[in-house]
Amino acid sequence: MSAAISLTDALQEVEKAYSNAGGGPLRFNFGGSNVLARQIVNGAPADVFISADEAQMNYADERGAIDRASRVDLLSNRLAVVTPRGSGRAIKAVNELAELKRIAVADPAAVPAGVYARQFLETAGVWDRIQSRLVPLGNVRAALTAAESGAADAAIVYESDAAASSRVDVSFVVTGPAAPRIVYPAAVVAASKNREPAAKFLAFLRGPEARAIFRKYKFS
């Protein structure tokens, strides 16, 4: 199963619940949704694809790489601004990001978390002031790691990533008019050789046990 890297912790726990419920074995391929979508389009083996945004799922759909009838909007998320744990830097508003030197983000040109971050900064009216301070990275977990290690003064990540880390402080969660609409669509891959088990797992992801786990990791 190919899934957005921001789902790593939650899906690893879901895997245990699925096994306890009598489900079959699972094998995950976590990565940036843009990378995963292109892998699937190019024939990489996968049974289910969960993207961190609609654009990458649309990319796969338009090329016939997913079973369109199986597609569902599985989850939602929010952005969060985080700083290295114990740094003492309190960022209370988006305008204060302009005071920092290095802000880690997933690549705004390609990776969903980065695209969402750019939408947030543009809507908030600070993109032009902050763009030169951004450090674009290959995926959202790399941005989180930069904040955890102190290589960046702050990072814009998903709220779920912030919740999974004990090495960052959450400055604020993005809400209100500037908050982007974040959707995680899921679908069975058209070329799957395990269509029935794939559909079964996708149904489990929408059930109460998986939902409780996702809520634990700040997905909604």
N, C-alpha and C positions, 0 to 999 in steps of 0.2 A: 504494500500500500504506500502510495506517495502522498506525503502530507507536509503542509507548511511547517517550517522549523519551529515556529512559535507554539505549535501543538505538542512538542516533544514530551514534556512532563505529564501533561494531561492524558495523552494517548497511551503512554507507558502504564499509567494506572488503569486506564480503561481496558487495556490488554489483560490485566490480571482479573478484572471483573468479568470480562468476556470468557476467559478460560474457566473461571469458577462457575459460570452459568452454562457450561458445556459447549462453548464455542470452540472452533478449531484453532490451530496455530496461526499466528500473525507474523508478518515480517514487514518492518517499516523502512521507508526510504524518506528521511527528513531532509528538507533543503528549502532554498528560496523558491517561492511559487513560480516565479518566472522561469527558473531553471527546470523545475519539475514539469511544467507545461510543455516545454520544448522537448524534454526527454520523452514524454508520452507521445507527442506528435511524431517524433522520429522513431517510434517503435519500441522504446524501452518497456520491458515487462512490468505491468502494474495491474491491479484489479480495481482499486478505488483511488480516486484523486480528490484530495481536500485542499483547496486553494485558500489563501488569505485574502483574496479579493476576487471580484467578479470579472475583471479584465483578463486575468490569466485563464480562468475557466472558460470565458468566451473565446479566447484564443484557441484552446483545445477543441471547443465545441464547433467553431467555424471550420475546422479542419477535419471534422468527423472522428475525433479521437475519443469522445465520450458518448455514452448512451444518454441522449438528451432526455429521454423519458424518466430516467432515474435521478436527474438533477434536483437537488433540494438546497435551500438556504439553511445550513446547519447551525451556525453560531454567529455571534457578534462579539465585538471587543471594543476597547477604548485605548487611546494613546495615553502615555504617562511620561512625564519628564523626571528623570532620575539623576542622582549625583552619587559619587563614591561614598560608601558608608563612612560616617564620621568625619567627612570633609568640613563640616560646619557651614557649608554654603547653602543658604536658604533661598530658593527661587520660588517666589509666590505668584509670579505673573509672567506671561510670555515675553513682555517687553524687556524683562531682566536678562533674557538669554543673550541680548546684544552686549552684555557686559563680560561674557565669557570668551575665551580664546578658542577652545576646541569643543564642538558639540557633535557627538557621534550619532549617525543615522544610517539606516539601510539606504542603499543607493536610490535617491529620489527619481532617477530616470528609468528604473526598471523594477525594483523590489517593492511589493505592496506596502510594507511598513514605511518605506521611504516616500512613496507616492502619497500615502495618507499624511505623513509629516509635512510634506510640501503643501498639500491642500490646507492643512491647519495653519501653517505659517503665512500662506498667502491670504487666507480668509481673515486672519488676525491682523494683516497689514504690516507684517515685519519681515517678510521673505527677503526683500532687497537689502535690508540691514544685516540679516543673519546669514545669508547664503555663503559668504566668504569664510564664515567660521565653521561651516559644516564639514565633517569628515565622513564621506560616503563609504560604506562598507558593503560586503557581499550579501549579508542577510541581517535580520534584526538581532539574532543572538550574538553576532560579532559586535554590533553596536552596544549591546548590554555588557559584553565582556570588556569593551573599552572603558566603560564607566566603572565597572567592578575593579579593574586594575589601576584606575587613576590615569590611564592614558588619555582620557577625555575628561573635561570638566563636568560634562553632563551628557546624557543621551536621551533621544526621543525613541521610546520603545512602546510595546503594547503593555497595558496594565497587567496582563497575564504573565508577561516576562518579569515585570517588576515583582509580582507576587511570588514568583518561583526563586527569587534571588535573596540571599541573606547578606549580600555585599554591596547593596545600594540603598539609598534613602529615596523615597518618593517625594519629590517636591510638590507636584500637583498632577492630578488626573485631568485630562482635557474634556471639558463638558461645555454645554451651551452652544450658541450659534456657530462658533468656529470649529466645533468638533466634527470630523468627517464621519460619514456613514460607513462603518466597517462591517463587511459581510464575508463569511466563510462558506462558500458553496461547496457541495460535495456531489460526486457522481461516480457511477460504475464506469470503468474504462471500456471503450467499445471493443478493444482487442482482448479483453480478459478471457482467459481460459477457465476461469472459475466464477462464472456469472452468478450462479445460485448462492455460493458462500459469500460472494461480495455483496450481493443484495441483502443477505441475512445480517452481515456486519453493519452495513449502512443503516438497517432498521434498528439494530442495537444501539447505534450512536444516537438515535433519536428517542431512545427509551429512557425511563426514569433513572436507571442506575448510571448510565453514562452522563445524563444531564446533571445529576448531583455532583459527579466528579468535575465536569466542566465548570459548574458554578464555583466549586472549591478553588479552581485556578483562575477565577475572575472572568471567565467567559459567560456570555449570556445568550 
